[in-house]
């Protein structure tokens, strides 16, 4: 499977060089993910990387029955991962964790996220460690911004929840259609957004001030809105990854990878909302 988040780019499953689905083959269908032709329903399904039929006692194919990814398994793993983020953020908020220390936790979280992204298999302890360190950073930065922009943290939470619900609704209604063209556009926009952010940071460090002005004023507002829209597109890609995984009978352990990707995306959206609200409140 391939998702919007960098962590999924090493999974090796794509169609037409894009995100949507797996190697060349049919679109995922409901029913037996191992089904082949009508003459031999237990033969491997073309294009399904998880179809590994076994040979039955009569010498014919017999369906395998591994623990597979389900919507429930993805929801439960995502709840655990996000729960760890929220709990750690609450601790950092109550303890009034210094922003400098929070940035240190952010760097640790980045390292753990990159470590997981280069692993071939999802590691629940590593994913939870990322969630905790990311939560500590979010708690520290949210508390700091909330001091100069009262209510910003709660507004950012509500905004993130609204984006998640809205994208989920539009995806289920097929208003948002994730295909190769959509994916290429989103990934190109993400590269451009990240490069602009890096250039802005470098210019700010060298010349002082706010660099290219991407984080204040009207330009900052527009850049923040673009970041939120980009995060919403990431969510659509993540939903597609989960849908394909369930339809193809991906191993249950992939639920942790899906939870990790969804957490990365929601953190992205929350931080963009936090910056945008701080700009709109004039600080």
C-alpha positions in Angstrom: 0.0 0.0 0.0 1.1 3.6 -0.6 -0.2 6.5 1.4 0.3 10.3 1.4 2.7 10.2 4.2 6.4 9.6 3.6 6.2 6.6 5.9 4.3 4.7 3.2 6.6 5.4 0.3 8.7 2.3 0.9 5.9 -0.2 0.9 6.4 -0.9 -2.8 2.8 -1.1 -3.9 1.4 1.3 -6.4 -0.5 1.4 -9.7 0.5 3.5 -12.7 3.3 5.1 -10.7 0.8 6.7 -8.4 -0.7 6.2 -5.0 -4.0 4.5 -5.6 -3.9 0.8 -4.7 -1.4 -1.9 -5.5 0.5 -3.2 -8.5 -1.2 -3.4 -11.9 -4.4 -5.2 -11.5 -8.1 -4.7 -10.9 -9.6 -2.2 -8.5 -10.2 -3.7 -5.1 -13.6 -5.4 -4.9 -15.6 -6.7 -1.9 -15.7 -10.4 -1.2 -12.9 -12.9 -1.0 -9.6 -11.1 -1.6 -8.1 -14.4 -2.7 -10.7 -15.2 -5.3 -9.4 -16.0 -8.8 -11.4 -17.2 -11.8 -14.9 -18.8 -11.6 -13.3 -22.1 -12.6 -10.8 -21.9 -9.7 -12.1 -19.5 -7.1 -9.1 -20.1 -4.8 -6.5 -19.2 -7.3 -4.5 -16.1 -6.6 -6.2 -12.8 -7.6 -4.2 -10.9 -10.1 -2.7 -7.7 -8.7 -3.3 -8.7 -5.1 0.1 -8.8 -3.3 -1.4 -10.4 -0.2 -3.0 -13.4 -2.0 -1.0 -16.4 -0.9 -3.2 -19.5 -1.4 -2.3 -22.8 0.1 -2.6 -26.2 -1.5 -5.5 -28.3 -0.1 -5.5 -32.0 0.7 -7.0 -32.8 -2.8 -4.1 -31.0 -4.5 -6.2 -27.9 -5.3 -6.1 -24.4 -3.9 -7.5 -23.7 -0.5 -8.0 -20.1 0.8 -5.7 -18.8 3.5 -7.2 -17.2 6.5 -4.7 -14.9 8.1 -5.5 -12.1 10.5 -6.3 -9.4 8.1 -6.8 -5.6 8.3 -10.3 -4.5 9.0 -11.9 -1.1 9.6 -12.3 -2.0 13.3 -8.5 -2.8 13.6 -7.6 0.4 12.0 -9.9 2.4 14.2 -8.7 0.7 17.4 -5.0 1.2 16.5 -5.6 4.8 15.5 -7.5 5.4 18.8 -4.5 4.1 20.7 -2.0 6.2 18.8 -4.0 9.4 19.0 -4.8 8.6 22.6 -1.1 8.5 23.4 -0.6 11.9 21.6 -3.4 13.5 23.5 -2.3 12.1 26.9 1.2 13.3 26.4 0.1 16.7 25.2 -2.1 17.0 28.3 0.9 16.2 30.5 3.0 18.8 28.8 0.3 21.4 29.0 -0.4 20.8 32.8 3.3 20.7 33.6 3.9 23.9 31.6 6.7 22.2 29.6 9.1 24.9 28.2 8.9 25.4 24.5 12.6 24.8 24.1 12.2 21.3 25.6 9.2 20.8 23.5 11.2 21.5 20.3 13.7 18.8 21.5 10.8 16.3 21.7 9.8 17.4 18.3 13.2 16.5 16.9 13.1 13.2 18.7 9.6 12.5 17.2 10.9 13.4 13.8 13.7 10.9 14.2 11.4 8.2 15.4 9.0 8.9 12.5 11.8 8.6 10.0 13.0 5.4 11.6 9.6 3.9 11.2 9.3 5.1 7.6 12.5 3.2 6.6 11.4 0.0 8.4 9.8 -2.7 6.2 7.5 -3.7 9.0 5.4 -1.5 11.3 6.7 -1.4 14.9 3.9 -0.7 17.5 6.4 0.3 20.2 8.2 2.7 17.8 4.9 4.2 16.7 3.7 4.7 20.2 7.1 6.3 21.2 6.6 8.7 18.3 3.1 9.4 19.5 4.3 10.3 23.0 7.2 12.5 22.0 5.0 14.2 19.4 2.3 14.8 22.0 4.8 16.4 24.4 5.8 18.8 21.6 2.2 19.6 20.7 1.4 20.3 24.4 4.3 22.6 24.8 3.7 24.6 21.6 0.0 24.7 22.1 0.4 26.1 25.6 2.9 28.7 24.3 0.7 29.9 21.5 -2.4 29.9 23.8 -0.7 32.4 26.0 -0.6 35.0 23.2 -3.7 33.8 21.3 -6.2 32.6 23.9 -8.4 29.8 22.8 -6.1 28.9 19.8 -5.5 25.3 20.9 -9.2 24.5 21.3 -10.1 26.2 18.0 -7.3 24.2 16.3 -8.7 20.9 17.7 -12.2 21.8 16.5 -10.9 22.8 13.1 -8.9 19.5 12.8 -12.0 17.4 13.7 -14.1 19.4 11.3 -11.6 18.7 8.4 -11.5 15.0 9.3 -15.2 14.7 9.3 -15.7 16.7 6.2 -13.1 14.8 4.2 -14.4 11.4 5.4 -17.9 12.4 4.3 -16.8 13.6 0.9 -14.6 10.5 0.4 -17.5 8.1 1.3 -19.8 10.0 -1.0 -17.2 9.8 -3.8 -17.1 13.6 -4.1 -13.4 13.2 -3.6 -12.0 10.7 -6.1 -8.5 9.5 -5.4 -6.8 8.5 -8.6 -3.3 8.7 -10.1 -3.8 12.3 -11.3 -5.1 13.4 -7.9 -2.2 11.8 -6.2 0.5 13.3 -8.5 -1.0 16.7 -7.9 -1.1 16.3 -4.1 2.5 15.0 -4.0 3.8 17.8 -6.2 2.0 20.4 -4.1 3.4 18.8 -0.9 7.0 19.0 -2.3 6.5 22.6 -3.2 5.0 23.5 0.2 7.8 21.8 2.1 10.5 23.4 0.0 8.9 26.9 0.4 8.8 26.3 4.2 12.4 25.3 4.3 13.5 28.3 2.2 11.4 30.6 4.4 13.2 29.1 7.5 16.7 29.4 6.0 16.0 33.1 5.0 14.7 33.8 8.5 17.7 32.3 10.1 20.2 34.1 7.9 18.5 37.5 7.6 16.3 37.6 10.7 12.7 38.5 10.8 10.1 36.2 9.2 12.0 35.2 6.1 9.8 35.3 3.0 6.8 36.4 5.1 5.0 33.1 4.8 4.1 33.0 8.4 2.5 36.4 9.1 0.2 38.8 7.4 -2.1 38.1 4.5 0.6 35.9 2.8 0.8 33.9 6.0 -2.9 33.4 6.1 -3.0 32.2 2.5 0.0 29.8 3.1 -1.7 28.5 6.3 -5.0 27.8 4.4 -2.9 26.0 1.7 -1.3 23.8 4.3 -4.7 22.9 5.7 -6.1 22.0 2.3 -3.0 20.0 1.6 -3.5 18.1 4.8 -7.1 17.4 3.8 -5.8 15.9 0.6 -3.5 13.7 2.6 -6.5 12.5 4.6 -8.2 11.4 1.4 -5.1 9.5 0.3 -4.9 7.8 3.7 -8.6 6.8 3.5 -7.9 5.2 0.1 -4.9 3.3 1.5 -7.1 1.9 4.3 -9.9 1.0 1.9 -7.5 -0.8 -0.4 -5.9 -2.6 2.4 -9.2 -3.9 3.8 -10.4 -4.9 0.3 -7.2 -6.8 -0.5 -6.9 -8.5 2.8 -3.8 -6.8 4.0 -2.2 -8.3 7.2 -3.6 -7.0 10.4 -0.2 -5.5 11.4 -0.7 -3.0 8.6 -3.4 -1.4 10.7 -0.6 0.1 12.8 0.9 1.6 9.7 -2.4 3.1 8.8 -2.8 4.5 12.3 0.7 6.0 12.1 -0.1 7.7 8.7 -3.4 9.1 9.9 -1.7 10.5 13.1 1.0 12.2 11.0 -1.7 13.8 8.8 -3.9 15.0 11.7 -0.8 16.4 13.5 0.0 18.3 10.3 -3.5 19.8 10.0 -3.6 20.7 13.7 -0.3 22.6 13.5 -1.4 24.5 10.4 -4.6 25.5 12.2 -2.6 26.6 15.2 -0.4 28.8 13.1 -3.3 30.2 11.1 -5.3 31.1 14.2 -2.2 32.8 15.8 -1.8 34.9 12.7 -5.5 35.8 12.5 -5.4 36.9 16.2 -2.6 39.3 15.3 0.4 37.7 17.0 
